[in-house]
């Protein structure tokens, strides 16, 4: 099932697919999960694109782990 990264619902259980994009909707989700200091950086983006099966919850948790 393809996710609409621009307008569809995004939750902690939303799985990344081959069509994943860093859309405003994704940023909104990550800001709500990680707080106002959230931002993308190259190392974090490389981790997301590594090909491991991930959910949006995994992504939020990893960002928090990396920035504590």
N, CA, C and O atoms as a Maestro MAE file, in Angstrom:
{
 s_m_m2io_version
 :::
 2.0.0
}

f_m_ct {
 s_m_title
 :::
 protein
 m_atom[272] {
  # First column is atom index #
  i_m_mmod_type
  r_m_x_coord
  r_m_y_coord
  r_m_z_coord
  i_m_residue_number
  s_m_chain_name
  s_m_pdb_residue_name
  s_m_pdb_atom_name
  i_m_atomic_number
  :::
  1 25 0.837 -1.182 0.000 1 A "UNK " " N  " 7
  2 3 0.000 0.000 0.000 1 A "UNK " " CA " 6
  3 2 0.885 1.249 0.000 1 A "UNK " " C  " 6
  4 15 1.757 1.383 0.858 1 A "UNK " " O  " 8
  5 25 0.677 2.139 -0.924 2 A "UNK " " N  " 7
  6 3 1.445 3.376 -1.005 2 A "UNK " " CA " 6
  7 2 0.884 4.414 -0.046 2 A "UNK " " C  " 6
  8 15 -0.329 4.532 0.125 2 A "UNK " " O  " 8
  9 25 1.776 5.156 0.569 3 A "UNK " " N  " 7
  10 3 1.400 6.228 1.484 3 A "UNK " " CA " 6
  11 2 1.381 7.533 0.705 3 A "UNK " " C  " 6
  12 15 2.269 7.783 -0.111 3 A "UNK " " O  " 8
  13 25 0.376 8.367 0.950 4 A "UNK " " N  " 7
  14 3 0.353 9.710 0.375 4 A "UNK " " CA " 6
  15 2 1.114 10.617 1.337 4 A "UNK " " C  " 6
  16 15 0.550 11.097 2.320 4 A "UNK " " O  " 8
  17 25 2.388 10.850 1.055 5 A "UNK " " N  " 7
  18 3 3.249 11.617 1.951 5 A "UNK " " CA " 6
  19 2 2.888 13.093 1.983 5 A "UNK " " C  " 6
  20 15 3.370 13.825 2.847 5 A "UNK " " O  " 8
  21 25 2.046 13.545 1.054 6 A "UNK " " N  " 7
  22 3 1.654 14.954 1.013 6 A "UNK " " CA " 6
  23 2 0.361 15.230 1.763 6 A "UNK " " C  " 6
  24 15 0.218 16.290 2.372 6 A "UNK " " O  " 8
  25 25 -0.584 14.297 1.731 7 A "UNK " " N  " 7
  26 3 -1.897 14.589 2.303 7 A "UNK " " CA " 6
  27 2 -2.471 13.474 3.164 7 A "UNK " " C  " 6
  28 15 -3.436 13.701 3.895 7 A "UNK " " O  " 8
  29 25 -1.907 12.287 3.095 8 A "UNK " " N  " 7
  30 3 -2.457 11.161 3.842 8 A "UNK " " CA " 6
  31 2 -2.121 11.232 5.321 8 A "UNK " " C  " 6
  32 15 -1.275 12.025 5.734 8 A "UNK " " O  " 8
  33 25 -2.784 10.403 6.118 9 A "UNK " " N  " 7
  34 3 -2.464 10.376 7.548 9 A "UNK " " CA " 6
  35 2 -1.081 9.762 7.783 9 A "UNK " " C  " 6
  36 15 -0.703 8.788 7.132 9 A "UNK " " O  " 8
  37 25 -0.342 10.340 8.712 10 A "UNK " " N  " 7
  38 3 0.968 9.817 9.095 10 A "UNK " " CA " 6
  39 2 0.931 9.586 10.599 10 A "UNK " " C  " 6
  40 15 0.658 10.504 11.373 10 A "UNK " " O  " 8
  41 25 1.209 8.347 11.005 11 A "UNK " " N  " 7
  42 3 1.222 7.975 12.417 11 A "UNK " " CA " 6
  43 2 2.539 7.274 12.729 11 A "UNK " " C  " 6
  44 15 3.361 7.061 11.837 11 A "UNK " " O  " 8
  45 25 2.734 6.920 13.982 12 A "UNK " " N  " 7
  46 3 3.955 6.205 14.374 12 A "UNK " " CA " 6
  47 2 4.069 4.856 13.680 12 A "UNK " " C  " 6
  48 15 5.174 4.338 13.521 12 A "UNK " " O  " 8
  49 25 2.949 4.277 13.265 13 A "UNK " " N  " 7
  50 3 2.984 2.956 12.629 13 A "UNK " " CA " 6
  51 2 3.051 3.028 11.106 13 A "UNK " " C  " 6
  52 15 3.102 1.989 10.447 13 A "UNK " " O  " 8
  53 25 3.052 4.228 10.535 14 A "UNK " " N  " 7
  54 3 3.156 4.370 9.084 14 A "UNK " " CA " 6
  55 2 4.522 3.861 8.628 14 A "UNK " " C  " 6
  56 15 5.559 4.353 9.071 14 A "UNK " " O  " 8
  57 25 4.509 2.876 7.743 15 A "UNK " " N  " 7
  58 3 5.760 2.290 7.243 15 A "UNK " " CA " 6
  59 2 6.310 3.112 6.085 15 A "UNK " " C  " 6
  60 15 5.558 3.581 5.230 15 A "UNK " " O  " 8
  61 25 7.630 3.282 6.066 16 A "UNK " " N  " 7
  62 3 8.258 3.943 4.931 16 A "UNK " " CA " 6
  63 2 8.185 3.025 3.728 16 A "UNK " " C  " 6
  64 15 8.315 1.808 3.853 16 A "UNK " " O  " 8
  65 25 7.976 3.613 2.568 17 A "UNK " " N  " 7
  66 3 7.953 2.848 1.330 17 A "UNK " " CA " 6
  67 2 8.944 3.464 0.354 17 A "UNK " " C  " 6
  68 15 9.620 4.440 0.680 17 A "UNK " " O  " 8
  69 25 9.027 2.902 -0.822 18 A "UNK " " N  " 7
  70 3 10.011 3.397 -1.797 18 A "UNK " " CA " 6
  71 2 9.679 4.794 -2.306 18 A "UNK " " C  " 6
  72 15 10.503 5.421 -2.972 18 A "UNK " " O  " 8
  73 25 8.478 5.290 -2.001 19 A "UNK " " N  " 7
  74 3 8.057 6.617 -2.444 19 A "UNK " " CA " 6
  75 2 8.193 7.673 -1.345 19 A "UNK " " C  " 6
  76 15 7.703 8.791 -1.502 19 A "UNK " " O  " 8
  77 25 8.853 7.331 -0.239 20 A "UNK " " N  " 7
  78 3 8.986 8.258 0.893 20 A "UNK " " CA " 6
  79 2 9.585 9.585 0.447 20 A "UNK " " C  " 6
  80 15 10.541 9.625 -0.328 20 A "UNK " " O  " 8
  81 25 9.001 10.678 0.955 21 A "UNK " " N  " 7
  82 3 9.498 12.030 0.685 21 A "UNK " " CA " 6
  83 2 9.437 12.839 1.976 21 A "UNK " " C  " 6
  84 15 8.568 12.611 2.818 21 A "UNK " " O  " 8
  85 25 10.353 13.777 2.127 22 A "UNK " " N  " 7
  86 3 10.325 14.698 3.267 22 A "UNK " " CA " 6
  87 2 9.384 15.848 2.937 22 A "UNK " " C  " 6
  88 15 9.820 16.916 2.506 22 A "UNK " " O  " 8
  89 25 8.123 15.627 3.138 23 A "UNK " " N  " 7
  90 3 7.105 16.622 2.823 23 A "UNK " " CA " 6
  91 2 6.803 17.471 4.055 23 A "UNK " " C  " 6
  92 15 7.205 17.116 5.163 23 A "UNK " " O  " 8
  93 25 6.098 18.589 3.871 24 A "UNK " " N  " 7
  94 3 5.661 19.361 5.040 24 A "UNK " " CA " 6
  95 2 4.849 18.517 6.025 24 A "UNK " " C  " 6
  96 15 4.924 18.734 7.234 24 A "UNK " " O  " 8
  97 25 4.087 17.572 5.523 25 A "UNK " " N  " 7
  98 3 3.292 16.692 6.397 25 A "UNK " " CA " 6
  99 2 4.221 15.815 7.254 25 A "UNK " " C  " 6
  100 15 3.950 15.606 8.436 25 A "UNK " " O  " 8
  101 25 5.302 15.308 6.672 26 A "UNK " " N  " 7
  102 3 6.282 14.514 7.423 26 A "UNK " " CA " 6
  103 2 6.960 15.393 8.474 26 A "UNK " " C  " 6
  104 15 7.116 14.978 9.623 26 A "UNK " " O  " 8
  105 25 7.360 16.598 8.088 27 A "UNK " " N  " 7
  106 3 7.990 17.517 9.044 27 A "UNK " " CA " 6
  107 2 7.044 17.845 10.195 27 A "UNK " " C  " 6
  108 15 7.461 17.903 11.352 27 A "UNK " " O  " 8
  109 25 5.767 18.060 9.873 28 A "UNK " " N  " 7
  110 3 4.760 18.344 10.901 28 A "UNK " " CA " 6
  111 2 4.667 17.177 11.892 28 A "UNK " " C  " 6
  112 15 4.626 17.391 13.103 28 A "UNK " " O  " 8
  113 25 4.635 15.951 11.376 29 A "UNK " " N  " 7
  114 3 4.582 14.776 12.240 29 A "UNK " " CA " 6
  115 2 5.816 14.722 13.139 29 A "UNK " " C  " 6
  116 15 5.694 14.528 14.348 29 A "UNK " " O  " 8
  117 25 7.001 14.893 12.556 30 A "UNK " " N  " 7
  118 3 8.235 14.780 13.333 30 A "UNK " " CA " 6
  119 2 8.375 15.914 14.347 30 A "UNK " " C  " 6
  120 15 8.911 15.697 15.434 30 A "UNK " " O  " 8
  121 25 7.911 17.099 14.021 31 A "UNK " " N  " 7
  122 3 7.899 18.187 15.002 31 A "UNK " " CA " 6
  123 2 6.999 17.841 16.179 31 A "UNK " " C  " 6
  124 15 7.336 18.134 17.326 31 A "UNK " " O  " 8
  125 25 5.856 17.219 15.903 32 A "UNK " " N  " 7
  126 3 4.937 16.857 16.986 32 A "UNK " " CA " 6
  127 2 5.516 15.743 17.855 32 A "UNK " " C  " 6
  128 15 5.248 15.697 19.056 32 A "UNK " " O  " 8
  129 25 6.300 14.852 17.269 33 A "UNK " " N  " 7
  130 3 6.891 13.734 18.015 33 A "UNK " " CA " 6
  131 2 8.195 14.118 18.721 33 A "UNK " " C  " 6
  132 15 8.465 13.652 19.827 33 A "UNK " " O  " 8
  133 25 8.998 14.966 18.080 34 A "UNK " " N  " 7
  134 3 10.355 15.241 18.566 34 A "UNK " " CA " 6
  135 2 10.502 16.605 19.227 34 A "UNK " " C  " 6
  136 15 11.479 16.841 19.938 34 A "UNK " " O  " 8
  137 25 9.565 17.493 19.011 35 A "UNK " " N  " 7
  138 3 9.636 18.821 19.598 35 A "UNK " " CA " 6
  139 2 10.134 19.870 18.621 35 A "UNK " " C  " 6
  140 15 10.536 19.568 17.497 35 A "UNK " " O  " 8
  141 25 10.096 21.109 19.083 36 A "UNK " " N  " 7
  142 3 10.396 22.261 18.228 36 A "UNK " " CA " 6
  143 2 11.833 22.288 17.720 36 A "UNK " " C  " 6
  144 15 12.118 22.972 16.737 36 A "UNK " " O  " 8
  145 25 12.736 21.569 18.358 37 A "UNK " " N  " 7
  146 3 14.135 21.584 17.907 37 A "UNK " " CA " 6
  147 2 14.398 20.606 16.761 37 A "UNK " " C  " 6
  148 15 15.526 20.514 16.278 37 A "UNK " " O  " 8
  149 25 13.362 19.870 16.320 38 A "UNK " " N  " 7
  150 3 13.567 18.908 15.231 38 A "UNK " " CA " 6
  151 2 14.012 19.612 13.958 38 A "UNK " " C  " 6
  152 15 13.484 20.663 13.596 38 A "UNK " " O  " 8
  153 25 14.994 19.014 13.284 39 A "UNK " " N  " 7
  154 3 15.371 19.411 11.923 39 A "UNK " " CA " 6
  155 2 16.086 18.235 11.278 39 A "UNK " " C  " 6
  156 15 16.685 17.404 11.961 39 A "UNK " " O  " 8
  157 25 16.015 18.177 9.959 40 A "UNK " " N  " 7
  158 3 16.726 17.143 9.216 40 A "UNK " " CA " 6
  159 2 18.191 17.543 9.089 40 A "UNK " " C  " 6
  160 15 18.504 18.725 8.951 40 A "UNK " " O  " 8
  161 25 19.088 16.563 9.135 41 A "UNK " " N  " 7
  162 3 20.490 16.795 8.810 41 A "UNK " " CA " 6
  163 2 20.962 15.634 7.938 41 A "UNK " " C  " 6
  164 15 20.259 14.634 7.790 41 A "UNK " " O  " 8
  165 25 22.138 15.770 7.372 42 A "UNK " " N  " 7
  166 3 22.611 14.763 6.403 42 A "UNK " " CA " 6
  167 2 22.748 13.371 7.002 42 A "UNK " " C  " 6
  168 15 22.346 12.390 6.376 42 A "UNK " " O  " 8
  169 25 23.304 13.269 8.196 43 A "UNK " " N  " 7
  170 3 23.488 11.953 8.819 43 A "UNK " " CA " 6
  171 2 22.141 11.286 9.079 43 A "UNK " " C  " 6
  172 15 21.980 10.087 8.849 43 A "UNK " " O  " 8
  173 25 21.190 12.054 9.549 44 A "UNK " " N  " 7
  174 3 19.860 11.519 9.827 44 A "UNK " " CA " 6
  175 2 19.175 11.089 8.535 44 A "UNK " " C  " 6
  176 15 18.550 10.029 8.488 44 A "UNK " " O  " 8
  177 25 19.287 11.897 7.491 45 A "UNK " " N  " 7
  178 3 18.683 11.551 6.198 45 A "UNK " " CA " 6
  179 2 19.319 10.283 5.629 45 A "UNK " " C  " 6
  180 15 18.620 9.441 5.065 45 A "UNK " " O  " 8
  181 25 20.626 10.140 5.770 46 A "UNK " " N  " 7
  182 3 21.298 8.929 5.285 46 A "UNK " " CA " 6
  183 2 20.789 7.710 6.037 46 A "UNK " " C  " 6
  184 15 20.592 6.651 5.441 46 A "UNK " " O  " 8
  185 25 20.575 7.848 7.339 47 A "UNK " " N  " 7
  186 3 20.049 6.736 8.129 47 A "UNK " " CA " 6
  187 2 18.648 6.360 7.640 47 A "UNK " " C  " 6
  188 15 18.338 5.177 7.502 47 A "UNK " " O  " 8
  189 25 17.804 7.358 7.380 48 A "UNK " " N  " 7
  190 3 16.446 7.087 6.890 48 A "UNK " " CA " 6
  191 2 16.508 6.343 5.560 48 A "UNK " " C  " 6
  192 15 15.755 5.393 5.346 48 A "UNK " " O  " 8
  193 25 17.390 6.762 4.677 49 A "UNK " " N  " 7
  194 3 17.481 6.189 3.330 49 A "UNK " " CA " 6
  195 2 18.314 4.902 3.277 49 A "UNK " " C  " 6
  196 15 18.580 4.391 2.189 49 A "UNK " " O  " 8
  197 25 18.726 4.376 4.426 50 A "UNK " " N  " 7
  198 3 19.610 3.203 4.461 50 A "UNK " " CA " 6
  199 2 18.968 1.931 3.927 50 A "UNK " " C  " 6
  200 15 19.671 0.970 3.613 50 A "UNK " " O  " 8
  201 25 17.651 1.912 3.821 51 A "UNK " " N  " 7
  202 3 16.977 0.739 3.271 51 A "UNK " " CA " 6
  203 2 16.421 -0.210 4.309 51 A "UNK " " C  " 6
  204 15 15.720 -1.161 3.964 51 A "UNK " " O  " 8
  205 25 16.721 0.030 5.583 52 A "UNK " " N  " 7
  206 3 16.164 -0.817 6.643 52 A "UNK " " CA " 6
  207 2 14.658 -0.571 6.733 52 A "UNK " " C  " 6
  208 15 14.209 0.560 6.545 52 A "UNK " " O  " 8
  209 25 13.873 -1.608 7.017 53 A "UNK " " N  " 7
  210 3 12.429 -1.396 7.153 53 A "UNK " " CA " 6
  211 2 12.146 -0.524 8.376 53 A "UNK " " C  " 6
  212 15 12.510 -0.881 9.497 53 A "UNK " " O  " 8
  213 25 11.510 0.598 8.161 54 A "UNK " " N  " 7
  214 3 11.273 1.564 9.224 54 A "UNK " " CA " 6
  215 2 9.826 2.016 9.248 54 A "UNK " " C  " 6
  216 15 9.117 1.960 8.243 54 A "UNK " " O  " 8
  217 25 9.410 2.465 10.419 55 A "UNK " " N  " 7
  218 3 8.134 3.164 10.547 55 A "UNK " " CA " 6
  219 2 8.447 4.609 10.929 55 A "UNK " " C  " 6
  220 15 9.580 4.931 11.287 55 A "UNK " " O  " 8
  221 25 7.460 5.459 10.853 56 A "UNK " " N  " 7
  222 3 7.666 6.843 11.260 56 A "UNK " " CA " 6
  223 2 7.986 6.924 12.750 56 A "UNK " " C  " 6
  224 15 8.698 7.832 13.179 56 A "UNK " " O  " 8
  225 25 7.473 5.995 13.536 57 A "UNK " " N  " 7
  226 3 7.827 5.943 14.952 57 A "UNK " " CA " 6
  227 2 9.301 5.640 15.150 57 A "UNK " " C  " 6
  228 15 9.947 6.230 16.015 57 A "UNK " " O  " 8
  229 25 9.840 4.717 14.350 58 A "UNK " " N  " 7
  230 3 11.277 4.408 14.407 58 A "UNK " " CA " 6
  231 2 12.100 5.654 14.098 58 A "UNK " " C  " 6
  232 15 13.117 5.912 14.742 58 A "UNK " " O  " 8
  233 25 11.656 6.418 13.116 59 A "UNK " " N  " 7
  234 3 12.380 7.620 12.707 59 A "UNK " " CA " 6
  235 2 12.378 8.644 13.834 59 A "UNK " " C  " 6
  236 15 13.421 9.212 14.159 59 A "UNK " " O  " 8
  237 25 11.220 8.882 14.428 60 A "UNK " " N  " 7
  238 3 11.136 9.831 15.542 60 A "UNK " " CA " 6
  239 2 12.008 9.371 16.708 60 A "UNK " " C  " 6
  240 15 12.738 10.173 17.290 60 A "UNK " " O  " 8
  241 25 11.935 8.097 17.048 61 A "UNK " " N  " 7
  242 3 12.724 7.569 18.164 61 A "UNK " " CA " 6
  243 2 14.220 7.702 17.911 61 A "UNK " " C  " 6
  244 15 14.972 8.031 18.828 61 A "UNK " " O  " 8
  245 25 14.664 7.451 16.679 62 A "UNK " " N  " 7
  246 3 16.090 7.564 16.355 62 A "UNK " " CA " 6
  247 2 16.548 9.014 16.430 62 A "UNK " " C  " 6
  248 15 17.642 9.284 16.925 62 A "UNK " " O  " 8
  249 25 15.739 9.948 15.953 63 A "UNK " " N  " 7
  250 3 16.124 11.357 16.034 63 A "UNK " " CA " 6
  251 2 16.288 11.759 17.498 63 A "UNK " " C  " 6
  252 15 17.258 12.426 17.861 63 A "UNK " " O  " 8
  253 25 15.335 11.349 18.334 64 A "UNK " " N  " 7
  254 3 15.426 11.677 19.760 64 A "UNK " " CA " 6
  255 2 16.669 11.048 20.382 64 A "UNK " " C  " 6
  256 15 17.342 11.682 21.195 64 A "UNK " " O  " 8
  257 25 16.979 9.807 20.009 65 A "UNK " " N  " 7
  258 3 18.170 9.144 20.538 65 A "UNK " " CA " 6
  259 2 19.437 9.891 20.124 65 A "UNK " " C  " 6
  260 15 20.350 10.062 20.931 65 A "UNK " " O  " 8
  261 25 19.492 10.332 18.877 66 A "UNK " " N  " 7
  262 3 20.676 11.013 18.352 66 A "UNK " " CA " 6
  263 2 20.875 12.405 18.964 66 A "UNK " " C  " 6
  264 15 21.993 12.922 18.974 66 A "UNK " " O  " 8
  265 25 19.809 13.005 19.468 67 A "UNK " " N  " 7
  266 3 19.884 14.398 19.925 67 A "UNK " " CA " 6
  267 2 19.667 14.553 21.426 67 A "UNK " " C  " 6
  268 15 19.273 15.622 21.892 67 A "UNK " " O  " 8
  269 25 19.919 13.509 22.167 68 A "UNK " " N  " 7
  270 3 19.830 13.620 23.638 68 A "UNK " " CA " 6
  271 2 21.194 13.668 24.238 68 A "UNK " " C  " 6
  272 15 21.330 13.760 25.458 68 A "UNK " " O  " 8
  :::
 }
 m_bond[271] {
  # First column is bond index #
  i_m_from
  i_m_to
  i_m_order
  :::
  1 1 2 1
  2 2 3 1
  3 3 4 2
  4 3 5 1
  5 5 6 1
  6 6 7 1
  7 7 8 2
  8 7 9 1
  9 9 10 1
  10 10 11 1
  11 11 12 2
  12 11 13 1
  13 13 14 1
  14 14 15 1
  15 15 16 2
  16 15 17 1
  17 17 18 1
  18 18 19 1
  19 19 20 2
  20 19 21 1
  21 21 22 1
  22 22 23 1
  23 23 24 2
  24 23 25 1
  25 25 26 1
  26 26 27 1
  27 27 28 2
  28 27 29 1
  29 29 30 1
  30 30 31 1
  31 31 32 2
  32 31 33 1
  33 33 34 1
  34 34 35 1
  35 35 36 2
  36 35 37 1
  37 37 38 1
  38 38 39 1
  39 39 40 2
  40 39 41 1
  41 41 42 1
  42 42 43 1
  43 43 44 2
  44 43 45 1
  45 45 46 1
  46 46 47 1
  47 47 48 2
  48 47 49 1
  49 49 50 1
  50 50 51 1
  51 51 52 2
  52 51 53 1
  53 53 54 1
  54 54 55 1
  55 55 56 2
  56 55 57 1
  57 57 58 1
  58 58 59 1
  59 59 60 2
  60 59 61 1
  61 61 62 1
  62 62 63 1
  63 63 64 2
  64 63 65 1
  65 65 66 1
  66 66 67 1
  67 67 68 2
  68 67 69 1
  69 69 70 1
  70 70 71 1
  71 71 72 2
  72 71 73 1
  73 73 74 1
  74 74 75 1
  75 75 76 2
  76 75 77 1
  77 77 78 1
  78 78 79 1
  79 79 80 2
  80 79 81 1
  81 81 82 1
  82 82 83 1
  83 83 84 2
  84 83 85 1
  85 85 86 1
  86 86 87 1
  87 87 88 2
  88 87 89 1
  89 89 90 1
  90 90 91 1
  91 91 92 2
  92 91 93 1
  93 93 94 1
  94 94 95 1
  95 95 96 2
  96 95 97 1
  97 97 98 1
  98 98 99 1
  99 99 100 2
  100 99 101 1
  101 101 102 1
  102 102 103 1
  103 103 104 2
  104 103 105 1
  105 105 106 1
  106 106 107 1
  107 107 108 2
  108 107 109 1
  109 109 110 1
  110 110 111 1
  111 111 112 2
  112 111 113 1
  113 113 114 1
  114 114 115 1
  115 115 116 2
  116 115 117 1
  117 117 118 1
  118 118 119 1
  119 119 120 2
  120 119 121 1
  121 121 122 1
  122 122 123 1
  123 123 124 2
  124 123 125 1
  125 125 126 1
  126 126 127 1
  127 127 128 2
  128 127 129 1
  129 129 130 1
  130 130 131 1
  131 131 132 2
  132 131 133 1
  133 133 134 1
  134 134 135 1
  135 135 136 2
  136 135 137 1
  137 137 138 1
  138 138 139 1
  139 139 140 2
  140 139 141 1
  141 141 142 1
  142 142 143 1
  143 143 144 2
  144 143 145 1
  145 145 146 1
  146 146 147 1
  147 147 148 2
  148 147 149 1
  149 149 150 1
  150 150 151 1
  151 151 152 2
  152 151 153 1
  153 153 154 1
  154 154 155 1
  155 155 156 2
  156 155 157 1
  157 157 158 1
  158 158 159 1
  159 159 160 2
  160 159 161 1
  161 161 162 1
  162 162 163 1
  163 163 164 2
  164 163 165 1
  165 165 166 1
  166 166 167 1
  167 167 168 2
  168 167 169 1
  169 169 170 1
  170 170 171 1
  171 171 172 2
  172 171 173 1
  173 173 174 1
  174 174 175 1
  175 175 176 2
  176 175 177 1
  177 177 178 1
  178 178 179 1
  179 179 180 2
  180 179 181 1
  181 181 182 1
  182 182 183 1
  183 183 184 2
  184 183 185 1
  185 185 186 1
  186 186 187 1
  187 187 188 2
  188 187 189 1
  189 189 190 1
  190 190 191 1
  191 191 192 2
  192 191 193 1
  193 193 194 1
  194 194 195 1
  195 195 196 2
  196 195 197 1
  197 197 198 1
  198 198 199 1
  199 199 200 2
  200 199 201 1
  201 201 202 1
  202 202 203 1
  203 203 204 2
  204 203 205 1
  205 205 206 1
  206 206 207 1
  207 207 208 2
  208 207 209 1
  209 209 210 1
  210 210 211 1
  211 211 212 2
  212 211 213 1
  213 213 214 1
  214 214 215 1
  215 215 216 2
  216 215 217 1
  217 217 218 1
  218 218 219 1
  219 219 220 2
  220 219 221 1
  221 221 222 1
  222 222 223 1
  223 223 224 2
  224 223 225 1
  225 225 226 1
  226 226 227 1
  227 227 228 2
  228 227 229 1
  229 229 230 1
  230 230 231 1
  231 231 232 2
  232 231 233 1
  233 233 234 1
  234 234 235 1
  235 235 236 2
  236 235 237 1
  237 237 238 1
  238 238 239 1
  239 239 240 2
  240 239 241 1
  241 241 242 1
  242 242 243 1
  243 243 244 2
  244 243 245 1
  245 245 246 1
  246 246 247 1
  247 247 248 2
  248 247 249 1
  249 249 250 1
  250 250 251 1
  251 251 252 2
  252 251 253 1
  253 253 254 1
  254 254 255 1
  255 255 256 2
  256 255 257 1
  257 257 258 1
  258 258 259 1
  259 259 260 2
  260 259 261 1
  261 261 262 1
  262 262 263 1
  263 263 264 2
  264 263 265 1
  265 265 266 1
  266 266 267 1
  267 267 268 2
  268 267 269 1
  269 269 270 1
  270 270 271 1
  271 271 272 2
  :::
 }
}
